[in-house]
């Protein structure tokens, strides 16, 4: 018994389905790993970074039922962030996350707490942990959107100078967008990278002694990669 040849219209439908499936598989291969950004603060840092994370999750919402990147503000000090992550993994709530970013400021926390958080986090292999900190505070990173800033005169100065560029508030919901509109994210990354590298070149081994400095640019660059792939 011979099979009837398929109609041209049927062949086109099959080809379209195959293309759609291939496209979806290609998109799935580019999905970010399940990533949890664990913030020391519960307001400014989560609000800011969520502005970028939401754009990434929106890109993949048609192929993933749940967001692959989540931001969680803890309200805990630097020394408690790793313990908190371990606890959440142990009770099964975060067991499926493959990577963790710890986001925190130096503020008035003891130097040992600030330094040891990075040492312990970066020694972890499973799950992988990275740190993204600011010394003294996240407002330094925001200020780098507008100017190079090297003075070690306290975080209150960051806020005062930010208000020269826009109406700054720690709880402003559009922080990521307004900073990108009024300033330059590319300039902020370039300035922050240069500042941090200069401390490394000078062989300053203590993160608490790197002031002012910030590593927020590293988290930003990883997240941007998920929008550009």
LUMTOR-21948 format. One record per atom (N, C-alpha, C): residue in three letters; y, z, x. Coordinates in steps of 0.1 Angstrom, whole numbers, padded with zeros to 4 digits, always signed. Example, Ala and Ser with C-alpha at 12.3 -4.5 7.8 and 13.67 -1.06 7.14 Angstrom:
REM LUMTOR-21948
ala-0057+0078+0132ala-0045+0078+0123ala-0033+0078+0132ser-0022+0071+0128ser-0011+0071+0137ser+0000+0079+0129
***
This chain:
REM LUMTOR-21948
unk-0012+0000+0009unk+0000+0000+0000unk+0012+0000+0009unk+0021-0009+0006unk+0033-0010+0015unk+0045-0002+0008unk+0053+0003+0017unk+0065+0011+0012unk+0076+0001+0010unk+0084+0003-0001unk+0096-0005-0003unk+0106-0001+0007unk+0113-0011+0013unk+0124-0007+0022unk+0135+0000+0015unk+0141+0009+0022unk+0152+0017+0016unk+0164+0008+0014unk+0172+0011+0004unk+0184+0004+0001unk+0194+0008+0011unk+0204-0001+0013unk+0215+0002+0023unk+0222+0015+0020unk+0224+0017+0007unk+0232+0029+0002unk+0224+0042+0006unk+0210+0041+0004unk+0202+0053+0008unk+0202+0055+0023unk+0202+0045+0030unk+0202+0046+0045unk+0215+0053+0049unk+0226+0048+0043unk+0239+0054+0047unk+0240+0069+0044unk+0234+0073+0032unk+0234+0087+0028unk+0226+0095+0038unk+0215+0090+0042unk+0206+0097+0052unk+0214+0098+0066unk+0221+0088+0070unk+0228+0088+0082unk+0239+0098+0082unk+0246+0099+0070unk+0257+0108+0068unk+0252+0123+0069unk+0240+0125+0063unk+0234+0138+0063unk+0231+0142+0077unk+0225+0133+0085unk+0222+0136+0098unk+0234+0138+0107unk+0245+0131+0105unk+0257+0133+0112unk+0263+0147+0109unk+0262+0151+0096unk+0268+0163+0092unk+0260+0175+0098unk+0246+0173+0098unk+0238+0183+0104unk+0240+0185+0119unk+0242+0173+0126unk+0245+0173+0140unk+0258+0180+0143unk+0268+0177+0135unk+0281+0183+0136unk+0281+0198+0135unk+0273+0202+0125unk+0272+0217+0122unk+0265+0223+0134unk+0254+0217+0139unk+0247+0223+0150unk+0256+0224+0163unk+0264+0214+0165unk+0273+0214+0176unk+0284+0225+0175unk+0289+0227+0162unk+0298+0237+0160unk+0292+0251+0162unk+0279+0253+0157unk+0272+0265+0159unk+0271+0269+0174unk+0268+0259+0182unk+0266+0261+0196unk+0279+0266+0203unk+0291+0264+0197unk+0303+0268+0202unk+0308+0281+0196unk+0301+0287+0187unk+0305+0299+0181unk+0307+0310+0191unk+0317+0318+0190unk+0319+0329+0200unk+0307+0339+0199unk+0304+0345+0209unk+0293+0356+0208unk+0299+0367+0200unk+0290+0375+0193unk+0295+0386+0185unk+0302+0396+0195unk+0315+0397+0193unk+0324+0405+0202unk+0332+0415+0194unk+0332+0427+0199unk+0340+0438+0193unk+0351+0442+0203unk+0363+0441+0198unk+0375+0446+0206unk+0378+0460+0201unk+0375+0470+0210unk+0377+0484+0206unk+0390+0489+0212unk+0399+0492+0204unk+0413+0496+0208unk+0414+0511+0208unk+0421+0516+0218unk+0425+0530+0218unk+0434+0534+0206unk+0444+0525+0204unk+0454+0527+0193unk+0449+0522+0180unk+0455+0526+0169unk+0451+0522+0156unk+0461+0513+0149unk+0472+0511+0156unk+0483+0503+0150unk+0487+0491+0159unk+0495+0493+0169unk+0501+0482+0176unk+0491+0472+0182unk+0482+0477+0190unk+0472+0468+0197unk+0464+0461+0187unk+0457+0468+0177unk+0449+0460+0168unk+0457+0450+0160unk+0469+0454+0156unk+0478+0444+0148unk+0481+0432+0156unk+0484+0434+0169unk+0488+0423+0177unk+0476+0413+0180unk+0465+0419+0185unk+0454+0410+0189unk+0447+0404+0177unk+0448+0411+0165unk+0442+0405+0153unk+0449+0392+0149unk+0461+0391+0153unk+0469+0379+0150unk+0462+0366+0156unk+0456+0368+0168unk+0449+0357+0174unk+0434+0356+0169unk+0428+0368+0168unk+0414+0368+0163unk+0412+0362+0150unk+0422+0364+0141unk+0421+0358+0127unk+0421+0343+0128unk+0428+0338+0137unk+0429+0323+0139unk+0415+0318+0143unk+0409+0325+0152unk+0395+0321+0157unk+0385+0322+0146unk+0385+0333+0139unk+0375+0335+0128unk+0377+0324+0117unk+0389+0321+0115unk+0392+0311+0104unk+0386+0297+0108unk+0386+0294+0121unk+0381+0282+0125unk+0366+0280+0122unk+0359+0291+0123unk+0345+0290+0121unk+0340+0296+0108unk+0349+0298+0099unk+0345+0305+0086unk+0335+0296+0078unk+0335+0283+0080unk+0327+0274+0072unk+0312+0273+0077unk+0310+0279+0089unk+0297+0278+0095unk+0291+0292+0098unk+0299+0302+0096unk+0294+0316+0098unk+0298+0325+0087unk+0288+0332+0082unk+0291+0341+0070unk+0299+0353+0074unk+0299+0357+0086unk+0307+0369+0090unk+0315+0366+0103unk+0326+0373+0105unk+0334+0370+0116unk+0326+0374+0129unk+0328+0365+0139unk+0321+0368+0152unk+0329+0377+0161unk+0342+0378+0158unk+0351+0387+0166unk+0358+0397+0157unk+0357+0410+0161unk+0362+0420+0152unk+0371+0429+0161unk+0382+0434+0155unk+0390+0444+0162unk+0389+0457+0155unk+0387+0468+0163unk+0385+0481+0157unk+0394+0491+0164unk+0403+0497+0157unk+0412+0508+0163unk+0406+0521+0161unk+0405+0529+0172unk+0397+0541+0172unk+0406+0554+0171unk+0418+0553+0176unk+0426+0565+0177unk+0421+0575+0187unk+0412+0571+0196unk+0407+0579+0207unk+0413+0577+0220unk+0412+0587+0229unk+0418+0585+0242unk+0409+0576+0251unk+0415+0572+0262unk+0407+0562+0271unk+0393+0568+0275unk+0392+0580+0277unk+0380+0586+0282unk+0369+0586+0271unk+0373+0585+0258unk+0364+0585+0248unk+0359+0571+0242unk+0365+0561+0248unk+0362+0547+0242unk+0347+0543+0244unk+0343+0545+0257unk+0329+0541+0260unk+0319+0550+0252unk+0322+0563+0251unk+0313+0572+0243unk+0312+0567+0229unk+0324+0563+0223unk+0324+0559+0210unk+0316+0546+0208unk+0317+0537+0217unk+0309+0524+0216unk+0295+0527+0216unk+0290+0536+0226unk+0276+0539+0227unk+0271+0546+0214unk+0279+0554+0208unk+0275+0561+0196unk+0274+0551+0184unk+0283+0541+0183unk+0282+0531+0173unk+0270+0522+0175unk+0267+0519+0187unk+0255+0511+0190unk+0242+0518+0186unk+0242+0531+0190unk+0230+0539+0188unk+0227+0541+0173unk+0237+0542+0165unk+0235+0544+0151unk+0232+0531+0143unk+0232+0520+0151unk+0229+0507+0145unk+0240+0499+0139unk+0252+0505+0138unk+0263+0497+0132unk+0268+0486+0141unk+0268+0487+0154unk+0273+0477+0163unk+0262+0471+0172unk+0250+0473+0168unk+0238+0469+0176unk+0238+0453+0179unk+0244+0446+0169unk+0243+0431+0171unk+0254+0425+0179unk+0264+0433+0183unk+0274+0428+0192unk+0270+0426+0206unk+0273+0415+0212unk+0269+0412+0225unk+0279+0415+0236unk+0291+0416+0232unk+0302+0419+0242unk+0312+0428+0236unk+0317+0437+0245unk+0328+0446+0240unk+0340+0446+0250unk+0352+0445+0244unk+0364+0447+0251unk+0370+0460+0248unk+0374+0468+0258unk+0381+0480+0256unk+0396+0478+0259unk+0404+0481+0249unk+0418+0478+0250unk+0426+0491+0249unk+0433+0494+0260unk+0440+0508+0260unk+0452+0507+0270unk+0460+0518+0269unk+0472+0520+0277unk+0470+0532+0286unk+0478+0532+0296unk+0479+0544+0305unk+0486+0555+0298unk+0498+0553+0292unk+0505+0563+0285unk+0506+0576+0293unk+0503+0587+0287unk+0504+0600+0294unk+0490+0605+0298unk+0480+0597+0296unk+0466+0601+0299unk+0464+0604+0314unk+0456+0613+0317unk+0453+0616+0332unk+0449+0604+0339unk+0453+0603+0352unk+0450+0591+0360unk+0435+0589+0361unk+0427+0600+0363unk+0413+0598+0364unk+0406+0592+0352unk+0411+0596+0340unk+0406+0590+0328unk+0408+0575+0327unk+0420+0572+0330unk+0424+0558+0330unk+0416+0549+0340unk+0415+0554+0352unk+0407+0547+0363unk+0392+0547+0360unk+0386+0558+0356unk+0372+0559+0354unk+0367+0550+0342unk+0376+0548+0332unk+0372+0540+0321unk+0369+0526+0325unk+0377+0520+0334unk+0375+0507+0340unk+0362+0507+0348unk+0361+0517+0357unk+0349+0517+0366unk+0336+0517+0358unk+0336+0526+0348unk+0323+0528+0341unk+0321+0516+0332unk+0331+0510+0326unk+0329+0499+0317unk+0324+0487+0325unk+0330+0484+0336unk+0326+0472+0343unk+0313+0473+0351unk+0308+0485+0351unk+0294+0488+0357unk+0283+0485+0347unk+0287+0484+0334unk+0278+0482+0323unk+0273+0468+0323unk+0260+0466+0321unk+0254+0452+0320unk+0250+0449+0306unk+0244+0459+0299unk+0239+0456+0286unk+0243+0468+0277unk+0252+0466+0267unk+0260+0453+0265unk+0271+0452+0276unk+0276+0440+0277unk+0287+0437+0286unk+0300+0443+0281unk+0307+0449+0290unk+0320+0456+0287unk+0331+0451+0296unk+0342+0447+0290unk+0354+0443+0298unk+0365+0452+0294unk+0375+0453+0303unk+0387+0461+0299unk+0399+0453+0299unk+0409+0456+0290unk+0421+0450+0289unk+0432+0460+0287unk+0439+0464+0298unk+0448+0476+0297unk+0462+0472+0301unk+0471+0482+0297unk+0485+0480+0302unk+0489+0494+0308unk+0497+0493+0318unk+0502+0505+0325unk+0517+0503+0327unk+0526+0509+0318unk+0522+0521+0310unk+0517+0518+0296unk+0522+0508+0289unk+0519+0506+0275unk+0519+0491+0272unk+0513+0488+0260unk+0512+0474+0255unk+0526+0467+0255unk+0536+0475+0253unk+0550+0468+0252unk+0554+0461+0265unk+0548+0465+0276unk+0550+0458+0289unk+0545+0443+0287unk+0533+0442+0281unk+0528+0428+0279unk+0537+0420+0270unk+0542+0427+0259unk+0551+0420+0250unk+0564+0416+0257unk+0569+0424+0266unk+0582+0421+0273unk+0580+0409+0282unk+0568+0407+0288unk+0565+0396+0297unk+0566+0383+0290unk+0566+0383+0276unk+0568+0370+0269unk+0582+0365+0272unk+0591+0374+0276unk+0606+0370+0277unk+0611+0370+0291unk+0605+0379+0300unk+0611+0380+0313unk+0601+0387+0322unk+0603+0384+0335unk+0595+0391+0345unk+0601+0405+0346unk+0592+0415+0347unk+0597+0429+0347unk+0589+0437+0357unk+0595+0443+0367unk+0588+0450+0377unk+0592+0465+0379unk+0602+0469+0371unk+0607+0483+0373unk+0598+0493+0367unk+0595+0503+0375unk+0587+0514+0370unk+0596+0526+0365unk+0601+0523+0353unk+0611+0533+0347unk+0607+0538+0333unk+0594+0537+0330unk+0589+0543+0318unk+0588+0533+0306unk+0579+0536+0297unk+0576+0527+0286unk+0587+0527+0275unk+0595+0537+0275unk+0606+0537+0265unk+0615+0525+0268unk+0617+0522+0281unk+0625+0511+0285unk+0620+0497+0279unk+0607+0496+0279unk+0601+0484+0274unk+0606+0481+0259unk+0605+0492+0251unk+0608+0491+0237unk+0623+0487+0235unk+0632+0494+0243unk+0646+0491+0242unk+0649+0477+0246unk+0643+0472+0256unk+0645+0458+0260unk+0639+0448+0250unk+0628+0451+0244unk+0622+0442+0234unk+0632+0440+0222unk+0639+0451+0219unk+0647+0450+0207unk+0660+0441+0210unk+0661+0436+0222unk+0672+0427+0225unk+0668+0413+0221unk+0655+0411+0219unk+0650+0397+0216unk+0646+0396+0202unk+0641+0406+0196unk+0638+0406+0181unk+0636+0420+0176unk+0635+0422+0163unk+0634+0435+0157unk+0620+0440+0159unk+0618+0448+0170unk+0605+0452+0173unk+0601+0465+0165unk+0589+0465+0161unk+0583+0477+0155unk+0568+0478+0158unk+0563+0490+0161unk+0549+0491+0165unk+0540+0487+0154unk+0545+0487+0141unk+0536+0484+0130unk+0540+0470+0124unk+0547+0462+0131unk+0551+0449+0126unk+0539+0440+0125unk+0536+0435+0113unk+0523+0428+0110unk+0523+0414+0116unk+0534+0408+0119unk+0534+0395+0125unk+0537+0395+0140unk+0532+0405+0147unk+0536+0407+0161unk+0531+0395+0170unk+0519+0390+0168unk+0514+0379+0176unk+0523+0367+0174unk+0525+0364+0161unk+0533+0351+0158unk+0547+0352+0162unk+0554+0364+0160unk+0568+0365+0163unk+0570+0364+0178unk+0561+0370+0186unk+0562+0370+0200unk+0561+0355+0205unk+0551+0348+0199unk+0549+0334+0203unk+0561+0325+0199unk+0567+0329+0188unk+0579+0321+0183unk+0591+0324+0192unk+0594+0336+0195unk+0606+0340+0202unk+0605+0339+0217unk+0593+0341+0222unk+0591+0341+0236unk+0580+0330+0240unk+0573+0333+0251unk+0563+0323+0256unk+0551+0330+0260unk+0540+0327+0253unk+0527+0333+0257unk+0523+0328+0271unk+0525+0315+0274unk+0521+0310+0287unk+0529+0317+0298unk+0542+0320+0296unk+0549+0327+0306unk+0544+0341+0308unk+0540+0347+0297unk+0535+0361+0297unk+0522+0361+0305unk+0513+0352+0303unk+0501+0351+0311unk+0503+0349+0326unk+0512+0340+0329unk+0515+0337+0343unk+0521+0349+0350unk+0531+0356+0343unk+0537+0367+0349unk+0528+0379+0351unk+0519+0382+0341unk+0510+0393+0342unk+0499+0390+0352unk+0494+0378+0353unk+0484+0374+0363unk+0490+0377+0377unk+0503+0372+0379unk+0509+0374+0392unk+0511+0388+0396unk+0516+0396+0386unk+0518+0411+0389unk+0505+0418+0393unk+0494+0415+0385unk+0482+0422+0388unk+0476+0417+0402unk+0477+0404+0405unk+0472+0399+0417unk+0479+0405+0429unk+0492+0407+0428unk+0499+0413+0439unk+0495+0427+0442unk+0491+0435+0432unk+0485+0448+0434unk+0472+0447+0441unk+0463+0437+0437unk+0450+0435+0443unk+0452+0431+0458unk+0462+0422+0460unk+0464+0417+0474unk+0469+0429+0483unk+0476+0438+0477unk+0481+0450+0485unk+0470+0460+0486unk+0458+0457+0481unk+0447+0466+0481unk+0449+0480+0475unk+0456+0479+0464unk+0458+0491+0455unk+0446+0493+0447unk+0437+0503+0450unk+0424+0504+0444unk+0424+0512+0431unk+0435+0520+0429unk+0436+0528+0417unk+0444+0521+0406unk+0438+0519+0395unk+0445+0512+0384unk+0457+0520+0379unk+0456+0533+0379unk+0467+0541+0375unk+0479+0540+0384unk+0477+0535+0396unk+0488+0533+0406unk+0494+0519+0404unk+0488+0511+0396unk+0493+0497+0394unk+0503+0498+0382unk+0515+0501+0385unk+0525+0502+0375unk+0539+0496+0379unk+0545+0487+0371unk+0539+0482+0359unk+0529+0471+0361unk+0519+0470+0353unk+0509+0460+0353unk+0501+0459+0340unk+0495+0448+0337unk+0487+0447+0325unk+0476+0436+0327unk+0465+0438+0321unk+0454+0429+0321unk+0451+0423+0308unk+0461+0424+0299unk+0459+0418+0285unk+0457+0403+0286unk+0463+0397+0296unk+0462+0382+0297unk+0447+0378+0298unk+0438+0386+0304unk+0424+0382+0305unk+0417+0381+0291unk+0420+0390+0283unk+0415+0390+0269unk+0420+0378+0262unk+0433+0375+0263unk+0440+0364+0256unk+0433+0351+0261unk+0431+0349+0273unk+0426+0337+0278unk+0411+0335+0274unk+0404+0345+0273unk+0390+0343+0267unk+0390+0339+0253unk+0399+0346+0245unk+0400+0343+0231unk+0405+0328+0228unk+0415+0324+0236unk+0420+0311+0235unk+0410+0300+0237unk+0400+0304+0246unk+0389+0294+0249unk+0381+0291+0236unk+0380+0300+0227unk+0373+0297+0215unk+0380+0288+0205unk+0393+0287+0207unk+0401+0278+0199unk+0402+0264+0205unk+0400+0263+0218unk+0401+0251+0225unk+0388+0244+0228unk+0376+0250+0225unk+0364+0243+0229unk+0360+0233+0218
***
